[in-house]
Amino acid sequence: MTKEDCKQVVLDIIADIAPDEDLKNVKAEIRLRDQLQLDSMDFLDIVMELRKRHGIEVPEADYQQLASLDSCAEYLTPKFDALAAKS
Amino acid sequence: MNTRSHYDVAIIGAGMSGLAAGIRLAHFGKKVCIFERHNAVGGLNSFYSLDGRKFDVGLHALTNFVRPGVKGTPLTKLLRQLRIDRDEFGLCEQKQSRVAFGPAGETSLRFTNDFAVFESEVARQFPTQIDGFRRLVERIKTYDDVSLEIAPISARTVVRSFLDDPLLEDMLFCPVMYYGSAQEHDMEFGQFVIMFKALFLEGFARPLEGVRVILRVLLEKYRQAGGERRMKCGVRKIIARAGRADVLVLDTGEEIQATHVISSIGAPETERLVGVPPAGTELEAGRLTFVETISILNQQPAALGWGSDTIVFFNDSSRFDYACPAAPVDLRSGVICIPNNFDYGPNRSLPEGIFRVTCLARYDRWAPLPDDVYHNEKSRWYADVQRSARRFLPALSDGALASATVATDMFTPRTITKFTGHIGGAIYGAPVKHRQGRTPLENLYLCGTDQGFLGIIGAMLSGISMANYHILQKG
Protein backbone atom coordinates (compact mmCIF):
# COMPACT_ATOMS: atom_id res chain seq x y z
CA MET A 1 0.00 0.00 0.00
CA THR A 2 1.31 3.47 -0.84
CA LYS A 3 1.07 6.35 1.57
CA GLU A 4 -1.42 8.02 -0.76
CA ASP A 5 -3.64 4.91 -0.63
CA CYS A 6 -3.41 4.98 3.13
CA LYS A 7 -4.49 8.62 3.29
CA GLN A 8 -7.45 7.74 1.09
CA VAL A 9 -8.45 4.97 3.47
CA VAL A 10 -8.53 7.47 6.33
CA LEU A 11 -10.38 10.04 4.24
CA ASP A 12 -12.99 7.45 3.25
CA ILE A 13 -13.59 6.69 6.90
CA ILE A 14 -13.91 10.36 7.80
CA ALA A 15 -16.34 10.84 4.91
CA ASP A 16 -18.55 8.15 6.41
CA ILE A 17 -18.43 9.22 10.03
CA ALA A 18 -18.63 12.96 9.33
CA PRO A 19 -20.57 13.34 6.08
CA ASP A 20 -21.26 16.97 6.96
CA GLU A 21 -17.54 17.86 6.59
CA ASP A 22 -16.11 19.06 3.29
CA LEU A 23 -13.02 16.92 2.64
CA LYS A 24 -12.01 18.30 -0.76
CA ASN A 25 -9.30 20.59 0.55
CA VAL A 26 -7.93 18.71 3.52
CA LYS A 27 -4.21 19.42 3.82
CA ALA A 28 -2.17 16.34 4.63
CA GLU A 29 0.40 18.09 6.79
CA ILE A 30 -2.07 20.01 8.98
CA ARG A 31 -3.73 18.44 12.02
CA LEU A 32 -7.17 17.10 11.11
CA ARG A 33 -8.61 18.73 14.22
CA ASP A 34 -7.40 22.14 13.02
CA GLN A 35 -9.19 21.96 9.69
CA LEU A 36 -12.22 19.81 10.43
CA GLN A 37 -14.64 19.74 13.31
CA LEU A 38 -13.70 16.36 14.78
CA ASP A 39 -13.97 15.59 18.47
CA SER A 40 -12.72 12.70 20.57
CA MET A 41 -15.84 10.66 19.74
CA ASP A 42 -15.00 11.02 16.04
CA PHE A 43 -11.38 9.95 16.58
CA LEU A 44 -12.58 6.91 18.50
CA ASP A 45 -14.69 6.09 15.45
CA ILE A 46 -11.73 6.43 13.08
CA VAL A 47 -9.85 3.91 15.22
CA MET A 48 -12.79 1.56 15.41
CA GLU A 49 -13.56 1.73 11.70
CA LEU A 50 -9.89 0.94 10.95
CA ARG A 51 -10.31 -2.20 13.02
CA LYS A 52 -13.69 -3.11 11.61
CA ARG A 53 -12.91 -2.52 7.94
CA HIS A 54 -9.22 -3.32 7.74
CA GLY A 55 -8.31 -5.31 10.83
CA ILE A 56 -5.85 -2.59 11.89
CA GLU A 57 -5.39 -2.16 15.65
CA VAL A 58 -4.47 1.25 17.04
CA PRO A 59 -3.75 1.12 20.78
CA GLU A 60 -4.94 4.10 22.78
CA ALA A 61 -1.34 5.22 23.44
CA ASP A 62 -0.90 5.69 19.68
CA TYR A 63 -4.01 7.80 18.99
CA GLN A 64 -1.84 10.89 18.60
CA GLN A 65 -0.24 9.26 15.54
CA LEU A 66 -3.53 9.90 13.75
CA ALA A 67 -3.32 13.67 14.12
CA SER A 68 -2.82 14.52 10.44
CA LEU A 69 -3.17 12.61 7.17
CA ASP A 70 0.63 12.59 6.84
CA SER A 71 1.12 11.16 10.31
CA CYS A 72 -1.67 8.64 9.65
CA ALA A 73 0.15 7.49 6.52
CA GLU A 74 3.50 7.23 8.34
CA TYR A 75 1.97 5.23 11.14
CA LEU A 76 -0.61 3.10 9.32
CA THR A 77 1.16 2.17 6.04
CA PRO A 78 3.59 -0.27 7.73
CA LYS A 79 0.62 -1.80 9.56
CA PHE A 80 -1.27 -2.31 6.31
CA ASP A 81 1.88 -3.78 4.71
CA ALA A 82 2.48 -6.12 7.62
CA LEU A 83 -1.11 -7.31 7.42
CA ALA A 84 -0.86 -7.86 3.64
CA ALA A 85 2.39 -9.84 4.09
CA LYS A 86 0.67 -12.16 6.55
CA SER A 87 -2.19 -13.09 4.26
CA MET B 1 -23.96 -28.23 30.85
CA ASN B 2 -24.49 -24.57 30.05
CA THR B 3 -27.15 -24.00 27.40
CA ARG B 4 -27.80 -20.34 28.12
CA SER B 5 -27.54 -17.91 25.22
CA HIS B 6 -24.55 -15.67 25.55
CA TYR B 7 -24.25 -12.11 24.27
CA ASP B 8 -21.38 -9.65 24.31
CA VAL B 9 -23.91 -7.07 25.50
CA ALA B 10 -27.46 -7.35 26.81
CA ILE B 11 -29.45 -4.11 26.87
CA ILE B 12 -32.49 -3.75 29.07
CA GLY B 13 -35.14 -1.52 27.50
CA ALA B 14 -35.73 -0.48 23.87
CA GLY B 15 -36.16 3.24 24.51
CA MET B 16 -34.13 5.92 22.77
CA SER B 17 -31.03 5.31 24.89
CA GLY B 18 -31.08 1.52 24.67
CA LEU B 19 -31.57 1.61 20.90
CA ALA B 20 -28.75 4.12 20.45
CA ALA B 21 -26.37 2.04 22.58
CA GLY B 22 -27.42 -1.03 20.61
CA ILE B 23 -26.70 0.60 17.25
CA ARG B 24 -23.19 1.59 18.32
CA LEU B 25 -22.33 -1.81 19.72
CA ALA B 26 -23.82 -3.83 16.88
CA HIS B 27 -22.15 -1.57 14.30
CA PHE B 28 -18.78 -2.42 15.80
CA GLY B 29 -19.37 -6.13 15.74
CA LYS B 30 -20.65 -6.85 19.23
CA LYS B 31 -23.28 -9.51 19.61
CA VAL B 32 -26.09 -7.47 21.13
CA CYS B 33 -29.63 -8.18 22.21
CA ILE B 34 -32.15 -5.63 23.50
CA PHE B 35 -34.82 -6.97 25.85
CA GLU B 36 -38.05 -4.96 25.94
CA ARG B 37 -41.03 -5.79 28.10
CA HIS B 38 -43.58 -4.08 25.87
CA ASN B 39 -44.63 -4.72 22.33
CA ALA B 40 -43.64 -1.20 21.26
CA VAL B 41 -40.23 0.46 21.29
CA GLY B 42 -39.59 3.98 22.54
CA GLY B 43 -40.04 3.68 26.30
CA LEU B 44 -40.83 7.16 27.57
CA ASN B 45 -41.05 8.46 24.00
CA SER B 46 -43.38 6.14 22.24
CA PHE B 47 -46.69 6.13 20.41
CA TYR B 48 -49.89 4.19 20.35
CA SER B 49 -53.06 3.90 18.32
CA LEU B 50 -56.53 4.43 19.66
CA ASP B 51 -59.62 4.20 17.45
CA GLY B 52 -57.46 4.37 14.35
CA ARG B 53 -55.63 7.51 15.50
CA LYS B 54 -51.96 7.65 16.26
CA PHE B 55 -50.91 9.36 19.46
CA ASP B 56 -47.40 10.31 20.56
CA VAL B 57 -46.39 9.99 24.17
CA GLY B 58 -43.54 11.91 25.67
CA LEU B 59 -42.31 13.93 22.75
CA HIS B 60 -43.74 17.45 22.52
CA ALA B 61 -40.83 18.62 20.49
CA LEU B 62 -37.40 17.34 19.75
CA THR B 63 -35.08 19.75 21.53
CA ASN B 64 -31.46 20.48 20.52
CA PHE B 65 -32.47 21.35 16.97
CA VAL B 66 -29.77 23.11 14.96
CA ARG B 67 -29.81 23.86 11.26
CA PRO B 68 -27.56 22.00 8.80
CA GLY B 69 -23.97 23.21 9.00
CA VAL B 70 -23.99 23.93 12.73
CA LYS B 71 -21.48 21.49 14.18
CA GLY B 72 -20.32 20.28 17.55
CA THR B 73 -23.78 20.25 19.16
CA PRO B 74 -25.56 17.19 20.57
CA LEU B 75 -27.72 16.71 17.46
CA THR B 76 -24.70 16.67 15.15
CA LYS B 77 -22.76 14.33 17.42
CA LEU B 78 -25.69 11.98 17.58
CA LEU B 79 -26.19 11.90 13.81
CA ARG B 80 -22.51 11.15 13.28
CA GLN B 81 -22.26 8.51 15.95
CA LEU B 82 -25.31 6.64 14.68
CA ARG B 83 -24.49 7.22 10.98
CA ILE B 84 -27.84 8.92 10.47
CA ASP B 85 -28.36 11.40 7.66
CA ARG B 86 -30.27 14.33 9.11
CA ASP B 87 -32.79 14.15 6.28
CA GLU B 88 -33.89 10.76 7.62
CA PHE B 89 -35.47 12.52 10.62
CA GLY B 90 -37.22 15.07 8.39
CA LEU B 91 -37.15 17.68 11.15
CA CYS B 92 -39.49 20.67 10.85
CA GLU B 93 -38.88 23.73 13.01
CA GLN B 94 -41.22 25.26 15.55
CA LYS B 95 -43.03 28.51 14.76
CA GLN B 96 -42.66 30.13 18.15
CA SER B 97 -42.96 29.22 21.79
CA ARG B 98 -43.56 31.23 24.95
CA VAL B 99 -43.03 31.28 28.66
CA ALA B 100 -46.18 32.93 30.03
CA PHE B 101 -46.43 33.90 33.72
CA GLY B 102 -49.17 35.60 35.73
CA PRO B 103 -52.86 34.71 36.24
CA ALA B 104 -53.54 35.23 32.52
CA GLY B 105 -49.99 35.14 31.19
CA GLU B 106 -49.40 38.89 31.61
CA THR B 107 -45.61 38.51 31.41
CA SER B 108 -44.67 36.59 28.33
CA LEU B 109 -41.28 35.78 26.82
CA ARG B 110 -41.39 34.58 23.25
CA PHE B 111 -38.67 32.39 21.81
CA THR B 112 -37.92 30.69 18.52
CA ASN B 113 -34.99 28.72 17.15
CA ASP B 114 -33.22 32.06 16.75
CA PHE B 115 -31.81 32.91 20.18
CA ALA B 116 -31.77 36.65 19.38
CA VAL B 117 -35.57 36.65 19.68
CA PHE B 118 -35.45 35.37 23.24
CA GLU B 119 -32.65 37.74 24.18
CA SER B 120 -34.56 40.74 22.86
CA GLU B 121 -37.67 39.64 24.75
CA VAL B 122 -35.68 39.45 27.98
CA ALA B 123 -34.17 42.88 27.25
CA ARG B 124 -37.62 44.37 26.66
CA GLN B 125 -39.40 42.82 29.64
CA PHE B 126 -36.49 42.84 32.09
CA PRO B 127 -34.27 45.83 31.18
CA THR B 128 -32.49 45.77 34.56
CA GLN B 129 -31.57 42.10 34.13
CA ILE B 130 -30.31 41.95 30.58
CA ASP B 131 -26.63 42.45 31.36
CA GLY B 132 -26.70 39.71 33.96
CA PHE B 133 -28.67 37.52 31.57
CA ARG B 134 -26.03 37.94 28.85
CA ARG B 135 -23.27 37.02 31.31
CA LEU B 136 -25.26 33.98 32.40
CA VAL B 137 -25.60 32.91 28.77
CA GLU B 138 -21.82 33.24 28.32
CA ARG B 139 -21.29 31.08 31.40
CA ILE B 140 -23.69 28.49 29.99
CA LYS B 141 -21.99 28.47 26.60
CA THR B 142 -18.57 27.83 28.06
CA TYR B 143 -19.60 25.29 30.71
CA ASP B 144 -18.39 21.72 30.18
CA ASP B 145 -21.77 20.06 30.54
CA VAL B 146 -20.91 16.67 29.12
CA SER B 147 -18.02 15.97 31.44
CA LEU B 148 -18.62 12.62 33.10
CA GLU B 149 -16.83 13.74 36.25
CA ILE B 150 -17.93 17.11 37.53
CA ALA B 151 -18.95 18.16 41.04
CA PRO B 152 -22.67 19.01 41.38
CA ILE B 153 -23.62 22.64 42.12
CA SER B 154 -27.04 24.27 42.58
CA ALA B 155 -28.40 25.88 39.42
CA ARG B 156 -30.57 28.28 41.46
CA THR B 157 -27.45 29.54 43.24
CA VAL B 158 -25.53 30.04 40.02
CA VAL B 159 -28.43 31.75 38.23
CA ARG B 160 -29.02 34.08 41.22
CA SER B 161 -25.40 35.19 41.02
CA PHE B 162 -26.30 36.69 37.61
CA LEU B 163 -29.97 37.72 38.05
CA ASP B 164 -31.82 39.28 40.98
CA ASP B 165 -35.38 39.32 39.64
CA PRO B 166 -37.15 36.18 40.90
CA LEU B 167 -39.75 36.42 38.13
CA LEU B 168 -37.15 36.13 35.39
CA GLU B 169 -35.33 33.42 37.33
CA ASP B 170 -38.54 31.37 37.56
CA MET B 171 -39.35 32.01 33.91
CA LEU B 172 -36.00 30.51 32.93
CA PHE B 173 -36.37 27.55 35.26
CA CYS B 174 -39.94 26.68 34.27
CA PRO B 175 -39.26 25.36 30.74
CA VAL B 176 -35.93 23.89 31.69
CA MET B 177 -37.41 21.97 34.63
CA TYR B 178 -40.55 20.85 32.84
CA TYR B 179 -38.49 19.41 30.00
CA GLY B 180 -36.16 17.38 32.10
CA SER B 181 -35.62 17.95 35.79
CA ALA B 182 -35.93 14.96 38.09
CA GLN B 183 -35.22 17.16 41.08
CA GLU B 184 -37.78 19.31 42.88
CA HIS B 185 -37.28 23.09 43.36
CA ASP B 186 -33.73 23.21 42.02
CA MET B 187 -31.48 21.31 39.66
CA GLU B 188 -27.84 20.53 39.23
CA PHE B 189 -26.21 23.33 37.23
CA GLY B 190 -24.79 20.94 34.61
CA GLN B 191 -28.31 19.64 33.98
CA PHE B 192 -29.61 23.21 33.74
CA VAL B 193 -26.92 24.03 31.18
CA ILE B 194 -27.78 20.98 29.06
CA MET B 195 -31.46 21.91 29.04
CA PHE B 196 -30.95 25.65 28.55
CA LYS B 197 -28.84 24.96 25.48
CA ALA B 198 -31.30 22.34 24.23
CA LEU B 199 -34.31 24.66 24.50
CA PHE B 200 -33.07 28.18 23.96
CA LEU B 201 -29.64 28.18 22.32
CA GLU B 202 -30.60 25.32 20.04
CA GLY B 203 -34.33 24.81 19.55
CA PHE B 204 -37.44 22.78 18.84
CA ALA B 205 -38.32 20.68 15.82
CA ARG B 206 -40.39 17.63 14.98
CA PRO B 207 -40.85 15.19 12.13
CA LEU B 208 -44.29 15.58 10.55
CA GLU B 209 -45.26 12.12 11.73
CA GLY B 210 -43.82 12.62 15.19
CA VAL B 211 -41.71 10.36 17.34
CA ARG B 212 -42.41 7.24 15.29
CA VAL B 213 -40.17 8.58 12.52
CA ILE B 214 -37.21 8.76 14.87
CA LEU B 215 -37.90 5.32 16.27
CA ARG B 216 -38.26 3.86 12.79
CA VAL B 217 -34.83 5.23 11.82
CA LEU B 218 -33.23 3.86 14.98
CA LEU B 219 -34.79 0.43 14.52
CA GLU B 220 -33.68 0.24 10.93
CA LYS B 221 -30.07 1.18 11.82
CA TYR B 222 -30.06 -1.37 14.60
CA ARG B 223 -31.39 -4.09 12.33
CA GLN B 224 -28.90 -3.25 9.56
CA ALA B 225 -26.06 -3.41 12.07
CA GLY B 226 -27.11 -6.92 13.02
CA GLY B 227 -28.58 -6.23 16.44
CA GLU B 228 -31.16 -8.58 17.91
CA ARG B 229 -34.18 -7.63 19.96
CA ARG B 230 -36.70 -9.52 21.98
CA MET B 231 -40.04 -7.76 22.38
CA LYS B 232 -42.60 -8.54 25.08
CA CYS B 233 -39.71 -10.04 26.96
CA GLY B 234 -38.36 -7.97 29.82
CA VAL B 235 -35.64 -8.84 32.28
CA ARG B 236 -37.16 -10.00 35.54
CA LYS B 237 -34.07 -10.51 37.59
CA ILE B 238 -30.31 -10.06 37.53
CA ILE B 239 -28.40 -12.75 39.39
CA ALA B 240 -25.13 -11.35 40.71
CA ARG B 241 -22.08 -13.47 41.38
CA ALA B 242 -18.67 -12.28 42.51
CA GLY B 243 -19.52 -8.63 41.93
CA ARG B 244 -20.76 -9.19 38.39
CA ALA B 245 -24.14 -9.47 36.70
CA ASP B 246 -23.86 -13.14 35.90
CA VAL B 247 -27.26 -14.29 34.68
CA LEU B 248 -30.32 -12.40 33.45
CA VAL B 249 -33.65 -14.08 34.08
CA LEU B 250 -36.18 -13.07 31.44
CA ASP B 251 -39.94 -12.68 31.88
CA THR B 252 -40.31 -16.02 30.12
CA GLY B 253 -38.21 -17.70 32.80
CA GLU B 254 -35.41 -18.24 30.31
CA GLU B 255 -31.89 -17.39 31.50
CA ILE B 256 -29.23 -15.66 29.43
CA GLN B 257 -25.70 -14.41 30.03
CA ALA B 258 -23.82 -11.40 28.76
CA THR B 259 -20.30 -10.05 29.17
CA HIS B 260 -21.74 -6.56 29.64
CA VAL B 261 -25.22 -5.44 30.67
CA ILE B 262 -26.57 -1.95 29.99
CA SER B 263 -29.79 -1.03 31.76
CA SER B 264 -31.89 1.88 30.57
CA ILE B 265 -34.77 1.32 32.97
CA GLY B 266 -33.62 3.63 35.77
CA ALA B 267 -31.24 3.32 38.72
CA PRO B 268 -33.68 2.24 41.48
CA GLU B 269 -35.52 0.02 38.98
CA THR B 270 -32.24 -1.67 38.04
CA GLU B 271 -31.28 -2.02 41.69
CA ARG B 272 -34.53 -3.91 42.28
CA LEU B 273 -33.66 -6.36 39.51
CA VAL B 274 -30.51 -7.28 41.38
CA GLY B 275 -32.25 -7.83 44.69
CA VAL B 276 -34.04 -6.09 47.51
CA PRO B 277 -31.53 -3.72 49.09
CA PRO B 278 -31.43 -3.48 52.90
CA ALA B 279 -34.06 -1.01 54.17
CA GLY B 280 -32.77 2.55 54.30
CA THR B 281 -30.00 1.94 51.75
CA GLU B 282 -32.10 1.78 48.60
CA LEU B 283 -31.68 4.37 45.89
CA GLU B 284 -34.23 7.16 46.06
CA ALA B 285 -36.86 7.11 43.32
CA GLY B 286 -38.11 10.33 41.74
CA ARG B 287 -41.36 12.01 42.80
CA LEU B 288 -41.97 14.16 39.75
CA THR B 289 -44.66 12.88 37.50
CA PHE B 290 -47.29 14.30 35.20
CA VAL B 291 -50.72 14.07 33.69
CA GLU B 292 -51.28 14.96 30.08
CA THR B 293 -54.54 15.70 28.31
CA ILE B 294 -54.77 15.21 24.57
CA SER B 295 -57.61 16.66 22.53
CA ILE B 296 -58.08 15.84 18.87
CA LEU B 297 -59.74 18.65 16.93
CA ASN B 298 -61.64 18.47 13.66
CA GLN B 299 -59.76 21.48 12.31
CA GLN B 300 -56.33 23.04 12.40
CA PRO B 301 -55.84 24.96 15.68
CA ALA B 302 -55.06 28.05 13.58
CA ALA B 303 -58.72 28.09 12.52
CA LEU B 304 -59.60 28.51 16.20
CA GLY B 305 -57.10 31.33 16.67
CA TRP B 306 -54.41 29.04 18.07
CA GLY B 307 -52.08 29.15 15.10
CA SER B 308 -48.94 30.79 16.45
CA ASP B 309 -47.76 28.96 19.55
CA THR B 310 -45.93 25.65 19.29
CA ILE B 311 -45.20 25.24 23.02
CA VAL B 312 -46.36 27.45 25.93
CA PHE B 313 -44.87 27.01 29.41
CA PHE B 314 -47.28 28.64 31.85
CA ASN B 315 -47.50 29.50 35.53
CA ASP B 316 -50.22 31.58 37.23
CA SER B 317 -48.64 32.11 40.66
CA SER B 318 -46.17 34.54 42.18
CA ARG B 319 -43.47 31.87 42.30
CA PHE B 320 -42.99 28.79 40.15
CA ASP B 321 -43.22 25.69 42.29
CA TYR B 322 -41.69 22.66 40.59
CA ALA B 323 -42.51 19.95 43.08
CA CYS B 324 -44.71 16.94 43.68
CA PRO B 325 -48.09 18.47 44.59
CA ALA B 326 -50.33 17.45 47.50
CA ALA B 327 -53.32 17.24 45.12
CA PRO B 328 -53.64 14.73 42.25
CA VAL B 329 -52.74 17.51 39.80
CA ASP B 330 -51.13 20.93 40.21
CA LEU B 331 -53.12 23.25 37.93
CA ARG B 332 -51.02 26.33 38.61
CA SER B 333 -48.42 25.59 35.98
CA GLY B 334 -47.99 23.39 32.95
CA VAL B 335 -47.01 23.02 29.32
CA ILE B 336 -49.22 23.40 26.26
CA CYS B 337 -48.13 21.72 23.05
CA ILE B 338 -49.83 22.27 19.71
CA PRO B 339 -48.02 19.91 17.32
CA ASN B 340 -49.74 21.46 14.30
CA ASN B 341 -47.71 24.61 14.86
CA PHE B 342 -44.43 23.36 13.51
CA ASP B 343 -43.54 24.64 10.08
CA TYR B 344 -44.09 21.54 7.97
CA GLY B 345 -43.72 23.40 4.69
CA PRO B 346 -46.23 24.23 1.97
CA ASN B 347 -49.17 21.83 1.64
CA ARG B 348 -48.02 19.66 4.52
CA SER B 349 -49.95 19.54 7.75
CA LEU B 350 -51.16 17.10 10.35
CA PRO B 351 -54.54 15.65 9.34
CA GLU B 352 -56.26 16.78 12.55
CA GLY B 353 -55.74 19.42 15.19
CA ILE B 354 -53.98 18.36 18.40
CA PHE B 355 -53.99 20.22 21.71
CA ARG B 356 -51.93 18.71 24.52
CA VAL B 357 -51.50 19.97 28.07
CA THR B 358 -49.10 18.59 30.67
CA CYS B 359 -49.25 19.36 34.41
CA LEU B 360 -47.40 18.15 37.49
CA ALA B 361 -49.20 15.35 39.31
CA ARG B 362 -48.92 13.10 42.33
CA TYR B 363 -48.52 9.36 41.82
CA ASP B 364 -50.07 8.08 45.03
CA ARG B 365 -53.27 10.05 44.43
CA TRP B 366 -53.80 8.08 41.20
CA ALA B 367 -52.22 4.67 41.69
CA PRO B 368 -54.55 3.12 44.30
CA LEU B 369 -57.90 4.26 42.84
CA PRO B 370 -60.42 1.58 41.89
CA ASP B 371 -61.05 1.59 38.15
CA ASP B 372 -64.41 3.39 38.17
CA VAL B 373 -63.15 6.14 40.47
CA TYR B 374 -59.99 6.42 38.38
CA HIS B 375 -62.00 7.01 35.22
CA ASN B 376 -64.19 9.61 36.91
CA GLU B 377 -61.13 11.40 38.26
CA LYS B 378 -59.60 11.43 34.81
CA SER B 379 -62.69 13.11 33.32
CA ARG B 380 -62.82 15.66 36.08
CA TRP B 381 -59.16 16.57 35.90
CA TYR B 382 -59.19 16.55 32.12
CA ALA B 383 -61.66 19.45 32.19
CA ASP B 384 -59.74 21.31 34.90
CA VAL B 385 -56.38 20.94 33.13
CA GLN B 386 -57.81 22.27 29.87
CA ARG B 387 -59.49 25.19 31.59
CA SER B 388 -56.29 26.09 33.37
CA ALA B 389 -54.19 25.99 30.21
CA ARG B 390 -56.62 27.95 28.06
CA ARG B 391 -56.02 31.03 30.20
CA PHE B 392 -52.68 31.34 28.42
CA LEU B 393 -53.97 31.01 24.85
CA PRO B 394 -56.10 33.39 22.77
CA ALA B 395 -59.69 33.30 24.07
CA LEU B 396 -61.94 30.57 22.70
CA SER B 397 -65.42 29.78 23.97
CA ASP B 398 -66.13 26.50 25.75
CA GLY B 399 -68.72 25.70 23.11
CA ALA B 400 -66.38 26.32 20.18
CA LEU B 401 -63.68 24.08 21.65
CA ALA B 402 -66.17 21.38 22.61
CA SER B 403 -67.72 21.25 19.17
CA ALA B 404 -64.28 21.07 17.53
CA THR B 405 -63.16 18.21 19.78
CA VAL B 406 -63.63 14.81 18.18
CA ALA B 407 -61.61 12.64 20.57
CA THR B 408 -59.76 12.92 23.83
CA ASP B 409 -57.28 10.91 25.81
CA MET B 410 -55.37 11.45 29.02
CA PHE B 411 -52.42 9.79 30.67
CA THR B 412 -51.73 9.83 34.37
CA PRO B 413 -48.80 8.79 36.60
CA ARG B 414 -50.39 5.35 36.70
CA THR B 415 -50.25 5.07 32.90
CA ILE B 416 -46.57 6.00 32.95
CA THR B 417 -45.69 3.29 35.44
CA LYS B 418 -47.76 0.74 33.55
CA PHE B 419 -46.00 1.35 30.26
CA THR B 420 -42.47 2.29 31.33
CA GLY B 421 -41.95 0.51 34.64
CA HIS B 422 -40.71 3.75 36.20
CA ILE B 423 -41.35 3.67 39.93
CA GLY B 424 -43.88 6.33 40.95
CA GLY B 425 -44.46 7.38 37.32
CA ALA B 426 -41.22 9.36 37.53
CA ILE B 427 -40.76 10.38 33.92
CA TYR B 428 -37.36 11.96 34.50
CA GLY B 429 -36.23 9.25 36.86
CA ALA B 430 -34.44 9.58 40.14
CA PRO B 431 -33.17 12.92 41.50
CA VAL B 432 -29.60 11.65 41.79
CA LYS B 433 -27.97 10.92 38.45
CA HIS B 434 -25.07 8.56 37.75
CA ARG B 435 -22.99 10.36 35.17
CA GLN B 436 -20.54 7.52 34.63
CA GLY B 437 -23.35 4.98 34.58
CA ARG B 438 -21.66 2.79 37.16
CA THR B 439 -23.48 0.40 39.47
CA PRO B 440 -22.20 -1.81 42.29
CA LEU B 441 -21.76 -4.60 39.71
CA GLU B 442 -18.67 -4.14 37.56
CA ASN B 443 -20.21 -5.19 34.23
CA LEU B 444 -23.62 -3.55 34.74
CA TYR B 445 -23.99 0.04 33.55
CA LEU B 446 -26.85 2.53 33.41
CA CYS B 447 -27.87 4.58 30.40
CA GLY B 448 -30.86 6.80 29.74
CA THR B 449 -32.85 8.77 32.26
CA ASP B 450 -30.77 8.04 35.34
CA GLN B 451 -27.40 8.47 33.64
CA GLY B 452 -28.54 12.02 33.23
CA PHE B 453 -28.29 13.41 29.69
CA LEU B 454 -31.75 14.85 29.15
CA GLY B 455 -34.31 15.14 26.40
CA ILE B 456 -34.61 12.66 23.57
CA ILE B 457 -31.35 13.74 21.96
CA GLY B 458 -29.78 13.48 25.41
CA ALA B 459 -31.25 10.01 25.87
CA MET B 460 -29.68 8.84 22.63
CA LEU B 461 -26.35 10.46 23.52
CA SER B 462 -26.50 8.75 26.88
CA GLY B 463 -26.74 5.34 25.21
CA ILE B 464 -23.92 6.27 22.84
CA SER B 465 -21.66 7.62 25.60
CA MET B 466 -22.11 4.63 27.87
CA ALA B 467 -21.51 2.16 25.02
CA ASN B 468 -18.35 4.06 24.05
CA TYR B 469 -17.06 4.64 27.56
CA HIS B 470 -17.60 1.22 29.12
CA ILE B 471 -17.33 -1.11 26.16
CA LEU B 472 -16.03 0.19 22.84
CA GLN B 473 -13.11 2.24 24.18
CA LYS B 474 -11.90 -0.80 26.04
CA GLY B 475 -11.56 -2.74 22.83
Interface residues (C-beta under 8 A of the other chain):
Chain A: D16 I17 A18 P19 D20 Q37 D39 M41 D42 L44 D45 M48 R51 K52 E60
Chain B: H27 F28 G29 P68 G69 K71 G72 T76 K77 L79 R80 Q81 R83 D85 R86 I464 N468 L472 Q473
